[in-house]
């Protein structure tokens, strides 16, 4: 399957899934403001230009120090030759626009790092094998270790720069048909993109186009053009003015149910879920004993959910609530209108009385109650990454066309919504994030979500 998902929907259904046609921005008096050349202004955003250089230099230095330290740990005798040996990889990173990497999705940064690292490792091993096999293998091993650790180290560096106010460059948002505030909120939530809304377009400033606006309508040929959806997935439509860079396009979109992606995704599921299930058994045993002591009864339970192609599947979970939780919920909703409005907005309660005190909150915060679903991953009922396998009342938020689209992708244990919203989003957020994942899918997005899931679980962020 080529780029993009090919789903079995008729024209009317596709129109209901797609966002409505957009209009160009309007002035305050409601007159359409046709795309025109940016107003004369300062060539660069004065507050952000120094931060841009500082950020690029900092990320380059972090990579250089990490690669240098890793190589010395593997083979200390390479000290004098290190600059010459390491320079090609760092140069490749720079040519792939990773310093600083504004406007690149996290999974795209991960992909570019692995492209550069794989090519560097293979080339270095081939080049040095004839002269010094030991040195060649040492450099290759160092590069592989660096490739595995660098995403985490860079994420920490970017987070630190963000907290210090050095992360980001100005970007102009064409706000039709959504209010500007919606786009601003999306960019603030996904600050890792490094795009900070500017009040007006400046020459060469990146421009974020709303759905439906063609890239050709923006007249500034020097500006990079992007399209941003409500789920924070950014598509680069055009790079900025030509400069020295490697001509590697962004990752394409693929159908996860078509070969070879289905086989690759399934292999990843089995290779990761099997050891993860074995390692989680002691945790499940300890939590199960505490749950039984708190509220005697079955510790594990089964639920019917909607699987691939709409077929019912049975998933396993650990109990984190009282056994009579449904009766408790019905009684609460009937007597408390505030709780009822919260429930029907997101099907979650911030202070849920059904959850077992202590152990129940811990299990839900760190997703321990979801660990038995690793067995469902091994069985093939679920994938590690995919749309959330919601219960029936959650699926009421989907239109028929959206639900048909969702049914064509295997549900997942974690996903784009879980690592960003988790227990804090609305029903519409669930729909937006699931649809964005399905229509932007590639294997690098799955890898990025897996890495983010580890951080989300360890910090307990968003768990209810």
C-alpha positions in Angstrom: 0.0 0.0 0.0 1.3 3.4 -0.9 1.4 6.4 1.2 -1.8 7.0 3.2 -4.4 4.6 4.4 -6.9 3.2 1.9 -10.2 2.7 3.6 -13.4 1.2 2.3 -15.6 4.3 2.7 -17.9 6.0 0.2 -17.7 9.7 -0.7 -20.3 10.8 1.8 -18.7 9.0 4.7 -15.3 10.3 3.8 -16.6 13.8 3.8 -18.1 13.4 7.3 -14.7 12.2 8.6 -12.7 14.9 6.8 -12.6 18.4 8.2 -14.8 20.9 6.4 -13.4 23.1 3.7 -11.6 26.2 5.0 -11.7 29.8 4.3 -8.8 32.2 4.3 -8.4 34.2 7.5 -10.6 37.3 7.9 -9.9 40.7 9.2 -11.6 42.1 12.3 -14.4 43.5 10.2 -15.1 40.1 8.6 -13.7 40.8 5.2 -11.7 37.9 3.8 -8.0 38.4 4.0 -6.5 36.8 0.9 -3.1 35.4 1.2 -0.6 38.1 0.5 3.0 38.8 1.1 3.9 39.2 4.7 3.9 42.8 5.9 7.3 44.4 6.1 8.8 43.6 9.5 11.9 42.8 11.3 13.5 39.9 9.3 13.8 37.7 12.4 11.8 37.4 15.5 14.1 39.4 18.0 13.2 37.4 21.1 13.7 34.0 19.5 16.7 34.4 17.2 19.4 34.1 20.0 17.5 31.1 21.5 17.6 29.4 18.1 21.4 29.5 18.0 21.8 28.5 21.6 19.5 25.6 21.2 21.2 24.3 18.1 24.7 24.5 19.7 23.4 22.9 22.9 21.9 19.9 21.2 25.0 19.5 19.0 27.2 19.6 22.1 25.0 17.1 24.0 25.2 14.6 21.1 29.0 15.1 20.8 29.7 14.6 24.5 27.4 11.5 24.6 29.0 9.9 21.5 32.5 10.8 22.8 31.8 9.2 26.2 30.2 6.1 24.8 33.1 5.5 22.4 35.7 5.9 25.1 33.8 3.5 27.4 33.8 0.9 24.6 37.4 1.4 23.5 39.5 3.8 25.5 42.5 3.5 23.1 40.6 5.3 20.4 41.1 8.7 22.1 43.3 10.5 19.6 41.3 9.4 16.6 37.9 10.2 18.1 37.3 13.6 16.5 37.9 12.3 13.0 35.8 9.1 13.7 32.8 10.9 15.2 32.6 14.0 13.0 30.7 12.3 10.1 27.8 11.2 12.3 27.4 14.7 13.9 27.6 16.3 10.4 24.9 13.9 9.2 22.7 15.0 12.1 23.2 18.6 11.2 22.4 18.0 7.5 19.3 16.2 8.5 18.1 19.3 10.4 18.3 17.8 13.8 19.9 20.8 15.3 17.7 22.2 16.6 14.9 20.2 14.8 12.0 22.7 15.0 9.0 21.5 13.2 10.0 17.8 13.2 7.7 15.3 15.0 9.4 13.2 17.6 9.1 10.1 15.6 10.6 11.9 12.6 13.6 12.9 14.7 13.9 9.3 15.8 13.8 8.1 12.3 16.4 10.5 11.0 18.8 9.6 13.9 18.5 5.9 13.0 19.0 6.6 9.3 22.2 8.5 10.0 23.4 6.1 12.7 22.8 3.0 10.6 24.6 4.5 7.6 27.5 5.7 9.8 27.9 2.4 11.5 27.9 0.4 8.3 30.2 2.8 6.5 32.7 3.0 9.4 32.9 -0.8 9.9 33.4 -1.3 6.1 36.0 1.5 5.9 38.1 0.4 9.0 37.8 -3.3 8.8 40.7 -3.5 6.3 43.0 -1.5 8.6 41.8 -2.3 12.2 39.0 -4.7 12.7 38.9 -4.1 16.5 38.6 -0.4 16.1 35.9 -0.8 13.4 33.8 -3.0 15.6 34.3 -0.7 18.6 33.1 2.3 16.7 30.1 0.4 15.3 29.1 -0.8 18.8 29.5 2.7 20.2 27.2 4.1 17.4 24.5 1.5 18.1 24.6 2.3 21.9 24.5 6.0 21.0 21.5 5.4 18.7 19.5 3.7 21.5 20.4 6.2 24.3 20.4 9.5 22.3 16.6 9.9 22.0 16.3 9.8 25.8 19.2 12.1 26.3 18.0 14.6 23.7 14.5 14.5 25.1 15.9 15.5 28.5 18.0 18.3 26.9 15.0 19.6 24.9 12.8 19.6 28.1 15.5 21.5 29.9 15.8 24.1 27.2 12.0 24.4 27.1 11.9 25.1 30.9 14.6 27.7 30.5 12.8 29.4 27.7 15.3 28.5 24.9 13.2 26.1 22.9 11.2 27.2 20.0 11.0 29.5 17.0 8.2 31.7 15.8 5.5 30.4 13.5 2.4 32.1 12.0 -0.9 30.2 12.2 -3.5 30.7 9.6 -6.5 30.3 11.9 -9.4 29.6 9.6 -11.7 27.7 10.1 -10.7 27.1 13.8 -10.2 29.9 16.3 -6.6 30.9 16.7 -6.9 29.8 20.4 -7.4 26.2 19.4 -4.2 26.1 17.3 -2.4 27.9 20.1 -3.5 25.3 22.6 -2.5 22.5 20.4 1.0 24.0 19.9 1.3 24.6 23.7 0.3 21.0 24.5 2.8 19.7 21.9 5.6 22.1 22.8 8.2 19.5 21.6 7.4 20.7 18.0 9.2 24.0 18.9 6.7 26.2 17.0 5.7 29.3 19.0 2.7 31.3 17.5 3.7 34.7 16.2 1.1 37.5 16.0 1.8 38.2 12.3 3.7 36.6 9.4 7.3 37.6 9.1 9.5 37.0 6.1 10.8 33.4 6.2 8.7 32.6 9.2 7.2 29.0 9.2 3.5 29.0 8.5 0.9 26.5 9.8 -1.9 26.1 7.4 -5.4 24.8 8.4 -6.9 21.8 6.7 -8.2 22.6 3.2 -5.8 25.4 2.4 -3.5 24.6 -0.4 0.2 25.3 0.0 0.2 27.4 -3.1 -2.0 30.0 -1.6 0.8 31.2 0.6 3.0 33.5 -1.5 6.2 33.6 0.6 8.3 31.0 -1.2 11.0 31.2 1.6 8.6 30.0 4.3 8.3 26.4 5.5 4.7 25.3 5.4 3.1 22.8 7.8 -0.4 21.4 8.5 -1.4 20.8 12.1 -4.3 18.7 13.3 -6.0 19.0 16.7 -4.1 15.9 17.9 -0.8 17.6 17.5 0.4 15.6 14.4 2.3 17.9 12.1 2.7 17.4 8.4 5.5 19.3 6.6 4.2 20.5 3.2 7.3 22.5 2.1 10.7 23.2 3.6 12.1 26.7 3.8 14.6 28.3 1.4 17.1 25.8 0.0 20.2 25.3 2.0 22.8 22.6 2.7 20.8 19.5 3.7 20.5 15.9 2.9 17.5 15.3 0.6 15.7 12.8 2.8 11.9 13.3 2.8 9.8 12.9 5.9 8.4 9.4 6.7 5.4 8.5 4.6 2.1 7.1 5.8 1.3 3.5 5.5 -1.6 1.0 6.2 -0.6 -1.1 9.3 -2.8 -3.9 8.1 -0.9 -4.3 4.8 2.3 -6.1 4.1 5.1 -5.7 5.0 4.0 -3.4 7.8 1.5 -5.9 9.3 4.2 -8.5 9.7 6.7 -6.0 11.1 4.2 -4.7 13.6 3.2 -8.2 14.7 6.9 -9.2 15.1 7.5 -6.1 17.4 4.4 -7.0 19.4 5.5 -10.5 20.1 9.2 -9.7 20.8 8.3 -7.0 23.3 5.0 -8.3 24.9 6.5 -11.8 25.7 9.3 -10.6 28.0 7.2 -7.7 29.3 4.5 -10.2 30.4 7.0 -12.4 32.2 8.6 -9.4 34.0 5.2 -8.1 35.1 4.0 -11.3 36.7 5.5 -10.5 40.2 3.9 -7.1 40.1 0.5 -8.5 39.2 0.8 -11.1 42.0 1.6 -8.6 44.7 -1.2 -6.2 43.6 -3.6 -9.0 43.3 -3.0 -10.1 46.9 -3.6 -6.5 48.1 -6.8 -6.2 46.1 -8.1 -9.4 47.5 -7.4 -8.4 51.1 -9.1 -5.0 50.5 -12.2 -6.4 48.7 -12.3 -10.2 48.6 -13.4 -11.6 45.2 -11.9 -12.3 41.8 -8.8 -10.3 41.1 -8.9 -10.7 37.3 -11.9 -10.1 35.1 -12.9 -10.2 31.4 -14.6 -7.6 29.3 -15.9 -7.7 25.8 -14.6 -5.0 23.6 -14.7 -4.1 19.9 -11.7 -5.4 18.0 -10.4 -5.4 14.4 -13.2 -5.2 11.8 -15.7 -4.6 14.6 -15.5 -8.2 15.8 -16.0 -8.7 19.6 -12.9 -9.7 21.6 -12.4 -10.6 25.2 -9.7 -8.7 27.0 -8.3 -9.3 30.5 -7.8 -6.7 33.2 -7.0 -6.5 36.9 -9.7 -5.3 39.2 -9.0 -1.8 40.7 -12.6 -1.1 41.8 -15.1 -2.5 44.2 -17.1 -5.5 42.9 -20.4 -3.5 43.0 -18.9 -0.6 41.1 -21.8 -0.4 38.5 -24.4 0.0 41.3 -22.2 2.6 42.9 -21.9 4.5 39.6 -25.7 4.4 38.9 -26.4 5.7 42.4 -23.9 8.5 42.1 -25.1 9.7 38.7 -28.7 9.8 39.9 -28.0 12.0 42.9 -25.1 14.2 41.8 -25.7 16.3 38.6 -22.1 17.6 38.7 -20.7 14.1 38.7 -23.2 13.1 35.9 -22.0 16.0 33.7 -18.3 15.0 34.3 -19.1 11.4 33.5 -20.9 12.0 30.2 -18.2 14.5 29.1 -15.4 12.0 29.3 -16.7 8.8 30.9 -14.3 9.4 33.8 -14.7 10.8 37.3 -11.9 12.8 38.9 -12.8 11.5 42.4 -14.3 8.1 41.5 -15.7 6.5 44.6 -15.7 3.1 42.9 -11.9 2.8 43.0 -10.4 0.8 45.8 -8.6 3.1 48.3 -4.8 3.1 48.0 -4.1 0.1 45.8 -6.7 0.9 43.2 -5.4 4.4 42.6 -1.8 3.2 42.4 -2.8 0.5 39.9 -4.7 3.0 37.7 -2.0 5.7 37.9 0.7 3.4 36.7 -1.5 1.3 34.4 -0.9 -1.9 36.4 -4.5 -2.9 35.8 -3.8 -3.1 32.1 -0.8 -5.5 32.3 -2.9 -8.7 31.7 -3.7 -7.3 28.3 -0.1 -8.2 27.3 -1.6 -11.7 26.9 -4.1 -10.3 24.5 -1.2 -8.8 22.5 0.4 -12.2 22.3 -2.9 -13.8 21.2 -3.2 -11.2 18.4 -6.4 -9.6 19.8 -4.5 -6.3 20.4 -1.3 -4.6 19.2 1.0 -2.9 21.5 0.2 0.4 19.8 -3.1 1.4 18.2 -6.4 3.1 18.9 -7.6 2.6 22.4 -9.7 -0.5 22.9 -12.7 1.4 24.4 -15.8 0.0 26.0 -19.1 0.4 24.1 -20.2 3.7 25.8 -16.9 5.3 24.7 -17.6 4.4 21.1 -20.8 6.5 21.2 -18.6 9.6 20.5 -17.7 8.3 17.0 -19.8 8.9 14.0 -20.6 5.8 11.8 -17.9 6.8 9.3 -15.3 7.4 12.0 -16.1 4.1 13.6 -15.8 2.3 10.3 -12.4 3.9 9.8 -11.4 2.8 13.3 -12.5 -0.7 12.8 -9.9 -1.2 10.1 -7.0 -0.8 12.5 -6.1 -3.3 15.2 -6.7 -1.7 18.7 -3.7 -1.2 20.9 -2.6 -1.4 24.5 -1.2 2.1 24.3 -1.5 4.8 21.7 -1.3 8.5 20.7 -4.1 9.5 23.0 -2.8 7.6 26.0 0.7 9.2 25.9 -0.7 12.7 25.6 -4.2 12.9 27.2 -4.7 9.6 29.1 -7.3 10.4 31.8 -7.5 14.2 31.1 -9.1 14.4 27.7 -12.7 14.7 26.5 -14.6 12.3 24.4 -13.9 14.4 21.3 -10.2 14.3 22.2 -10.3 10.5 22.1 -11.8 10.6 18.6 -9.4 13.2 17.3 -6.3 11.5 18.6 -7.4 8.0 17.4 -8.2 9.3 13.9 -5.0 11.3 13.7 -2.9 8.2 14.6 -4.7 6.0 12.0 -4.3 8.5 9.2 -0.6 9.3 10.0 0.6 5.8 10.8 4.1 4.6 10.2 6.3 2.3 12.1 8.4 5.2 13.6 5.3 6.6 15.1 4.7 3.3 16.9 8.3 3.3 18.2 8.0 6.8 19.5 4.7 6.0 21.3 6.3 3.0 22.9 9.1 5.2 24.3 6.7 7.8 25.5 4.6 5.2 27.1 7.5 4.2 29.4 7.8 7.8 30.6 4.1 8.2 31.0 3.7 5.1 33.1 6.8 5.8 35.3 5.6 9.3 36.1 2.0 8.3 36.4 1.0 11.4 34.3 -2.7 11.7 33.6 -3.7 8.5 35.5 -7.0 8.5 37.3 
